[in-house]
Amino acid sequence: MNEGLDDLLALRERLLVAATKAGCNAVGVCNRAGLEGGPPSTDLTRQLAGARSAIVVAFPIDEASIDLYMGKIDHYPYKKDTTRTNEIVNELLSEMAIQLRELGYEAENVNPANTIADGQSDVMPQNEWQEKAAERNPATEADIAMRALPLISQRHLAAASGVGFFGMSGNILTESHGATVTLGALITTADLPPTPVLPPEVNYCDECNWCGNVCPTRYMSRTEFTTVKMGDHGHHKYAAREHHSRCASHMMGATGLSRDGKFSSWGPARKQLPDNDGELMQKMGELLGDLEKRPPVPSGYDEGRGMTGKMAAAPLCSACNLVCHPEKKVRAKRMKMWLQGGVTVQREDGTIETMPLDEARAHLDAMTAEQRALYEDMEETGTQERTVEVKEPGPSPQ
């Protein structure tokens, strides 16, 4: 295509306006120059040869469903709404791709679930861009083993396009809805002009670390941080992530009790992850075996698909992104609901419900030994209290 800058600007604006009218709360465009310096997953050509730019959108999640979720009242409305927003975003970007193809460009959606790389894409770079990116951002053995690396990183594209900025959780925060959004991206061979990166002064993240407080496991470091520089911009730091299994075990509901034993995610199990990463995968094998034997969580999805059906009720955590809101009073409310909402247990029909610690203890004690072994380590009874302190909302660090 030989379209000039004015034509490409007009095309960009037409697409972004359509996305905004469809309900997106933030839209933007980034190109290869603005992604320069990022990890291998910012190389757009990993998915589409000749790709030169990406359209990125954020669609807000229903706040009523978030309150039900964080208040430990009902997890299903949130699951249903995240499914809805992913479908909307995917359909919206698919329509954009059709329009771009009609104009002679190639275009592909980035999978909303962040299609994983094959591992080899990071340990065996395919071009000079990827080689330099892999040197700056080496893949860890855990990343490759867990297949946790996305083919294309929607988070980095969102930061580079001005759709949002990194919060301390590593999630993308948008100006109007914080991290409670569904991200979507489309990559294309059209050389669309980029939209500006958000200026630092609009980033409301005050490093309160409440995202870390609501995390039931040790996933976000309190002492080590990741910094990102792409193009000419240095982006807000975020907490370095520990082994991805620590997050995944709660997201899929394989376990749920917090490390201090005082609250839980929506996962009904109480087994704890070992501090040593070397022992972690063996424990994950045990937890997944337990999950296979437990009744599936009713979710409105096909539960006759073995492990896939049992995981259909996921996500059963997500607190780190759902707690984060531009208004600090909303953040404080959500954190209080999550931390003081009790712990979850599972009934024989698979239903998950929340109750105070003492009632949950009685519920577990009433199980047969065989049933109870699916939810907690039999040698550890009681509330499994730890020494980790969960702080109430307080002044933000200066």
C-alpha positions as CSV (number, residue, x, y, z in Angstrom):
1,M,0.0,0.0,0.0
2,N,1.2,3.5,-0.8
3,E,-1.2,5.5,1.4
4,G,0.2,8.7,2.8
5,L,0.4,9.8,6.4
6,D,-2.9,11.7,6.2
7,D,-4.7,8.6,4.9
8,L,-3.2,6.4,7.6
9,L,-4.2,8.9,10.3
10,A,-7.7,9.0,9.0
11,L,-7.8,5.2,9.0
12,R,-6.5,5.0,12.5
13,E,-9.0,7.5,13.8
14,R,-11.9,5.8,12.1
15,L,-11.0,2.5,13.8
16,L,-10.3,4.0,17.2
17,V,-13.6,6.0,17.2
18,A,-15.5,2.8,16.3
19,A,-13.9,1.0,19.2
20,T,-14.8,3.8,21.6
21,K,-18.4,3.9,20.4
22,A,-18.5,0.1,20.9
23,G,-17.8,0.7,24.6
24,C,-14.0,0.6,25.0
25,N,-12.8,2.9,27.7
26,A,-9.3,3.2,26.3
27,V,-7.9,2.8,22.8
28,G,-4.5,3.3,21.1
29,V,-1.9,2.3,18.6
30,C,1.7,1.4,18.9
31,N,4.4,0.6,16.3
32,R,7.7,-1.2,16.2
33,A,9.7,1.9,17.1
34,G,7.6,2.4,20.3
35,L,8.1,-1.2,21.3
36,E,11.9,-1.2,20.8
37,G,13.6,-2.4,23.9
38,G,10.8,-4.6,25.2
39,P,10.9,-8.4,25.7
40,P,10.7,-10.8,22.7
41,S,6.9,-10.8,23.1
42,T,6.9,-7.2,21.8
43,D,8.1,-8.2,18.4
44,L,4.9,-8.1,16.3
45,T,6.4,-10.2,13.6
46,R,6.4,-13.2,16.0
47,Q,2.8,-13.7,15.0
48,L,2.5,-11.9,11.7
49,A,5.3,-11.5,9.2
50,G,5.7,-7.9,8.2
51,A,3.6,-6.5,11.0
52,R,4.3,-2.8,11.6
53,S,1.7,-1.6,14.2
54,A,-0.9,-2.8,16.7
55,I,-4.3,-1.5,17.7
56,V,-4.9,-2.0,21.4
57,V,-8.2,-1.6,23.3
58,A,-9.5,-1.9,26.8
59,F,-13.1,-2.8,27.6
60,P,-14.4,-2.3,31.2
61,I,-15.7,-5.2,33.3
62,D,-19.1,-4.7,35.1
63,E,-18.4,-3.2,38.5
64,A,-21.4,-4.9,40.2
65,S,-19.9,-8.3,39.4
66,I,-16.6,-7.1,40.8
67,D,-18.2,-6.2,44.1
68,L,-19.9,-9.6,44.3
69,Y,-16.6,-11.3,43.6
70,M,-14.5,-9.3,46.0
71,G,-17.1,-9.5,48.7
72,K,-17.0,-13.3,48.4
73,I,-20.7,-13.3,47.7
74,D,-20.8,-14.8,44.2
75,H,-18.0,-15.6,41.7
76,Y,-20.1,-16.5,38.7
77,P,-21.2,-13.1,37.6
78,Y,-17.6,-12.0,37.3
79,K,-16.7,-15.1,35.3
80,K,-19.7,-14.6,33.1
81,D,-18.8,-10.9,32.5
82,T,-15.2,-11.6,31.7
83,T,-16.4,-14.1,29.1
84,R,-18.8,-11.5,27.7
85,T,-16.1,-8.8,27.5
86,N,-13.6,-11.1,25.8
87,E,-16.2,-12.0,23.2
88,I,-17.0,-8.3,22.6
89,V,-13.3,-7.4,22.3
90,N,-12.6,-10.4,20.0
91,E,-15.5,-9.6,17.7
92,L,-14.6,-5.9,17.6
93,L,-11.0,-6.6,16.6
94,S,-12.1,-9.2,14.1
95,E,-14.3,-6.6,12.4
96,M,-11.3,-4.2,12.3
97,A,-9.2,-7.0,10.8
98,I,-11.7,-7.5,8.0
99,Q,-11.7,-3.7,7.2
100,L,-7.9,-3.7,7.1
101,R,-7.8,-6.7,4.8
102,E,-10.3,-5.1,2.5
103,L,-7.8,-2.2,2.1
104,G,-5.0,-4.7,1.2
105,Y,-3.3,-5.0,4.6
106,E,-2.7,-8.2,6.6
107,A,-4.2,-8.2,10.1
108,E,-4.6,-10.7,12.9
109,N,-6.1,-10.6,16.4
110,V,-3.9,-11.4,19.4
111,N,-5.7,-14.1,21.3
112,P,-7.5,-12.6,24.3
113,A,-6.1,-15.3,26.5
114,N,-2.5,-14.4,25.3
115,T,-1.5,-17.3,23.2
116,I,1.5,-18.9,24.7
117,A,4.8,-19.1,22.9
118,D,6.4,-22.5,22.2
119,G,9.3,-21.8,24.5
120,Q,11.8,-22.1,21.6
121,S,10.7,-18.6,20.5
122,D,12.6,-17.2,23.5
123,V,15.5,-19.5,23.8
124,M,16.2,-19.6,20.1
125,P,15.5,-16.1,18.7
126,Q,14.6,-15.9,15.1
127,N,15.9,-12.5,14.2
128,E,18.2,-9.7,15.5
129,W,15.3,-7.9,17.3
130,Q,14.4,-11.1,19.2
131,E,18.1,-11.8,19.9
132,K,18.7,-8.4,21.5
133,A,15.3,-8.6,23.4
134,A,16.2,-12.1,24.8
135,E,19.5,-10.8,26.0
136,R,17.8,-7.9,27.9
137,N,14.9,-10.1,29.1
138,P,16.1,-13.7,29.4
139,A,13.5,-16.4,29.8
140,T,13.8,-18.3,33.0
141,E,13.5,-22.1,33.2
142,A,10.2,-21.7,35.1
143,D,8.8,-19.5,32.3
144,I,9.6,-22.1,29.7
145,A,8.5,-25.1,31.8
146,M,5.2,-23.4,32.7
147,R,4.8,-22.1,29.1
148,A,4.0,-18.8,30.7
149,L,5.4,-16.6,28.0
150,P,2.9,-15.0,25.6
151,L,3.6,-15.0,21.9
152,I,2.6,-11.3,22.0
153,S,2.4,-9.3,25.2
154,Q,-0.9,-7.3,25.4
155,R,0.4,-5.6,28.5
156,H,3.4,-4.2,26.8
157,L,1.4,-3.2,23.8
158,A,-1.1,-1.4,26.0
159,A,1.6,0.6,27.8
160,A,3.3,1.5,24.5
161,S,0.1,2.6,22.9
162,G,-1.1,4.8,25.8
163,V,-4.1,2.6,26.6
164,G,-2.8,2.3,30.2
165,F,0.3,2.1,32.4
166,F,1.9,-0.6,34.6
167,G,0.7,-0.7,38.2
168,M,2.7,-2.4,41.0
169,S,0.9,-5.7,40.3
170,G,2.2,-5.7,36.7
171,N,-1.3,-5.4,35.4
172,I,-2.2,-2.6,33.1
173,L,-4.1,0.3,34.8
174,T,-6.4,2.5,32.7
175,E,-7.2,6.1,33.7
176,S,-11.0,5.5,34.1
177,H,-11.3,1.9,35.3
178,G,-7.9,0.9,36.7
179,A,-7.1,-2.8,36.0
180,T,-10.7,-4.0,35.8
181,V,-10.7,-4.2,32.0
182,T,-10.3,-6.8,29.3
183,L,-7.4,-6.0,27.0
184,G,-7.4,-6.8,23.3
185,A,-5.0,-6.2,20.5
186,L,-4.7,-6.5,16.7
187,I,-1.5,-6.6,14.8
188,T,-1.3,-5.4,11.2
189,T,1.1,-4.7,8.3
190,A,-0.5,-1.2,8.1
191,D,2.0,1.4,9.3
192,L,-0.5,3.2,11.5
193,P,0.8,6.2,13.3
194,P,1.2,5.6,17.1
195,T,-0.8,7.3,19.8
196,P,1.0,9.0,22.6
197,V,2.2,7.1,25.7
198,L,0.4,8.3,28.8
199,P,2.4,10.9,30.7
200,P,3.6,9.9,34.2
201,E,1.3,12.5,35.9
202,V,-1.8,10.6,35.0
203,N,-0.6,7.3,36.6
204,Y,-2.5,7.1,39.8
205,C,-0.5,4.1,41.1
206,D,0.9,5.4,44.4
207,E,2.6,2.0,45.2
208,C,0.2,1.3,48.0
209,N,0.9,-2.4,47.4
210,W,-2.7,-3.4,48.2
211,C,-2.5,-5.6,45.2
212,G,0.2,-7.5,47.1
213,N,-1.9,-7.6,50.3
214,V,-4.9,-9.3,48.6
215,C,-2.7,-11.9,46.9
216,P,-3.1,-15.2,48.8
217,T,0.3,-16.5,47.8
218,R,3.9,-15.2,47.4
219,Y,3.7,-14.2,43.8
220,M,4.6,-10.4,43.8
221,S,7.9,-9.5,45.3
222,R,8.1,-6.7,47.8
223,T,11.8,-6.0,47.4
224,E,12.5,-6.7,43.7
225,F,11.0,-4.8,40.7
226,T,10.8,-5.0,37.0
227,T,11.4,-1.9,34.9
228,V,10.4,-1.5,31.3
229,K,11.8,0.9,28.7
230,M,10.4,0.8,25.3
231,G,11.1,3.3,22.6
232,D,11.9,6.6,24.2
233,H,9.8,6.0,27.3
234,G,10.6,4.5,30.7
235,H,7.5,3.0,32.1
236,H,6.4,2.6,35.8
237,K,8.1,-0.2,37.6
238,Y,6.2,-3.2,38.9
239,A,6.8,-6.0,41.4
240,A,8.9,-8.8,40.1
241,R,6.9,-12.0,39.7
242,E,7.8,-15.2,41.5
243,H,7.2,-18.7,40.0
244,H,4.0,-18.6,37.9
245,S,2.6,-21.7,39.5
246,R,2.0,-19.6,42.7
247,C,-0.5,-17.5,40.8
248,A,-1.9,-20.4,38.6
249,S,-2.6,-22.6,41.6
250,H,-5.1,-20.0,42.9
251,M,-6.5,-18.9,39.6
252,M,-7.6,-22.4,38.7
253,G,-8.8,-23.1,42.2
254,A,-6.3,-25.9,42.9
255,T,-5.7,-24.2,46.3
256,G,-7.1,-21.1,48.0
257,L,-6.1,-20.4,51.6
258,S,-3.8,-17.4,52.1
259,R,-0.3,-17.8,53.6
260,D,-1.5,-16.3,56.9
261,G,-4.5,-18.6,57.0
262,K,-6.9,-15.7,57.5
263,F,-8.6,-15.4,54.1
264,S,-8.8,-17.2,50.8
265,S,-9.3,-16.8,47.1
266,W,-12.4,-18.6,45.6
267,G,-10.4,-21.8,45.6
268,P,-11.7,-24.1,48.4
269,A,-8.5,-26.0,49.2
270,R,-6.2,-25.2,52.1
271,K,-3.0,-26.8,51.0
272,Q,0.0,-24.5,51.0
273,L,2.7,-24.1,48.4
274,P,6.3,-24.8,49.5
275,D,8.6,-21.8,49.8
276,N,11.3,-23.6,47.8
277,D,10.6,-23.4,44.0
278,G,12.5,-26.7,43.6
279,E,9.7,-28.4,45.5
280,L,6.9,-26.4,43.8
281,M,6.2,-28.5,40.7
282,Q,5.9,-31.7,42.8
283,K,3.3,-30.0,45.0
284,M,1.5,-28.7,41.9
285,G,1.2,-32.2,40.7
286,E,-0.5,-33.2,43.9
287,L,-2.9,-30.2,43.8
288,L,-3.9,-30.9,40.2
289,G,-4.5,-34.6,41.2
290,D,-6.8,-33.3,44.1
291,L,-8.6,-31.0,41.7
292,E,-9.3,-33.9,39.3
293,K,-11.0,-35.8,42.1
294,R,-13.1,-33.0,43.5
295,P,-16.6,-32.2,42.2
296,P,-16.6,-29.6,39.4
297,V,-17.7,-26.1,40.3
298,P,-21.1,-25.3,38.7
299,S,-20.4,-22.6,36.2
300,G,-22.8,-22.9,33.3
301,Y,-20.1,-24.5,31.2
302,D,-19.6,-28.0,30.0
303,E,-18.4,-29.8,33.0
304,G,-18.1,-33.2,31.3
305,R,-14.7,-32.4,29.8
306,G,-12.4,-33.8,32.5
307,M,-9.9,-31.3,33.9
308,T,-10.9,-28.7,31.3
309,G,-14.5,-28.8,32.6
310,K,-13.3,-28.5,36.2
311,M,-11.2,-25.4,35.4
312,A,-14.1,-23.8,33.5
313,A,-15.2,-21.9,36.6
314,A,-11.8,-20.1,36.7
315,P,-10.6,-17.5,37.4
316,L,-11.0,-18.1,41.1
317,C,-8.6,-15.4,42.1
318,S,-7.8,-12.2,40.1
319,A,-7.9,-10.1,43.3
320,C,-4.7,-8.2,42.4
321,N,-6.3,-6.6,39.4
322,L,-9.8,-6.3,40.7
323,V,-8.7,-4.4,43.9
324,C,-7.1,-1.7,41.8
325,H,-9.3,1.3,41.1
326,P,-8.4,5.0,40.4
327,E,-10.3,6.1,43.5
328,K,-8.5,5.0,46.6
329,K,-11.7,4.7,48.7
330,V,-12.9,2.1,46.2
331,R,-9.6,0.3,46.5
332,A,-9.8,0.3,50.3
333,K,-13.4,-1.1,50.2
334,R,-12.5,-3.9,47.8
335,M,-9.5,-4.9,49.8
336,K,-11.5,-4.9,53.1
337,M,-14.2,-7.1,51.5
338,W,-11.7,-9.6,50.2
339,L,-9.6,-9.9,53.3
340,Q,-12.6,-9.9,55.7
341,G,-14.9,-12.0,53.6
342,G,-13.9,-15.3,55.2
343,V,-12.7,-18.4,53.5
344,T,-14.3,-20.6,50.9
345,V,-15.4,-24.3,51.1
346,Q,-16.9,-26.7,48.7
347,R,-20.1,-28.6,49.1
348,E,-20.7,-32.1,47.7
349,D,-22.5,-30.7,44.7
350,G,-19.4,-28.7,43.8
351,T,-20.9,-25.3,45.0
352,I,-18.4,-23.0,46.5
353,E,-19.5,-20.8,49.4
354,T,-17.8,-18.5,52.0
355,M,-17.9,-18.7,55.7
356,P,-16.0,-17.6,58.8
357,L,-12.8,-19.5,59.7
358,D,-14.4,-21.5,62.6
359,E,-17.3,-22.6,60.5
360,A,-15.0,-23.6,57.7
361,R,-13.0,-25.6,60.2
362,A,-16.1,-27.5,61.3
363,H,-17.1,-28.1,57.7
364,L,-13.7,-29.7,57.0
365,D,-13.7,-31.7,60.2
366,A,-17.1,-33.2,59.2
367,M,-15.7,-34.7,56.1
368,T,-14.4,-38.2,55.8
369,A,-10.6,-38.5,55.9
370,E,-10.6,-39.3,52.2
371,Q,-12.6,-36.2,51.3
372,R,-10.6,-33.9,53.6
373,A,-7.3,-35.1,52.0
374,L,-8.4,-33.4,48.8
375,Y,-8.6,-30.0,50.5
376,E,-5.9,-29.9,53.2
377,D,-2.7,-31.6,54.3
378,M,-3.9,-34.1,56.8
379,E,-0.9,-33.5,59.1
380,E,-1.8,-29.8,59.3
381,T,-5.1,-29.0,61.0
382,G,-6.5,-25.9,62.6
383,T,-6.5,-22.6,60.8
384,Q,-2.9,-23.0,59.5
385,E,-2.0,-19.6,60.8
386,R,1.3,-18.1,59.5
387,T,3.4,-15.2,60.6
388,V,2.8,-13.1,57.5
389,E,1.0,-9.9,58.5
390,V,-1.8,-8.6,56.3
391,K,-2.0,-4.8,56.9
392,E,-5.2,-2.8,56.9
393,P,-5.4,0.1,54.5
394,G,-3.1,2.9,55.6
395,P,-1.2,5.9,54.3
396,S,0.4,5.5,50.9
397,P,4.2,5.6,50.8
398,Q,5.6,9.0,49.8
